[in-house]
Amino acid sequence: QVQLVESGGGLVQPGGSLRLSCAASGFGSTFRTFAMGWYRQAPGKECEMVAIISSFGGGDTHYADSVKGRFTISRDDAKRSVFLQMTRLKPEDTAVYYCDRPSTNIQRRCNRTGLPNWGQGTQVTVSA
């Protein structure tokens, strides 16, 4: 059974950095065949794509314009993990961050209803 659990969030001052991790289980040897992404949802706002990394080692990446140049997505297929290095954080980066396989149903990426064994995202708060 596939599970994704995020960690690494916290409270950080503007301009600071955080590294988020996503641990995947239940994929077996197929994890490397999936593209993976990070998504976020701020209070009162819709879920949005933050970054996507391609399968098989992640040679291709794609970022939302709002984080381009500040965030870096990476993966370790041997450890079945995905990471998001966030630098020069801004208050507008405050959100709950989720990792998941990319889908056209973006809103579902931030909704863990019906997935009790999955992580509930990791909170990132950027504030002075």
Phi, psi and omega in degrees: 000125183290135175220146176229130182228123182264154176203169174106355180288176179166190179261128181218150179282155175306137183091350181278184184228153173215153174237116179268147177234150177227119179259126181254140175220160179085358179275338187064221182276003184270354184306318184295343182275355182255134163293153180227158181214163170248139180229161178213154177221119176268157180304130178077004182238163179282160175294139179226149176288135177256309183201149177227142177234141184287170180284177175051061175092347172075049181288340180240139178227157180217137184232150168295146181303327184292341182242355183302131181088348180245327183250148177226124177263142177212170180213154174233098185295328179296326179262003180051052183226152176231144185231155174224107175273120183245125178235166180046051183294146181239156177305327181287354173277353179299123183182171166269130184254136181232149170247149181189169173287140180298147180204157174290340177273077186296320183301328180290340181293336182254014184235113183258017176303131180083004180233066189295337181268359177273161172294160179257027181084173177232131185280129172243123179237122180248110185203147176277000000 
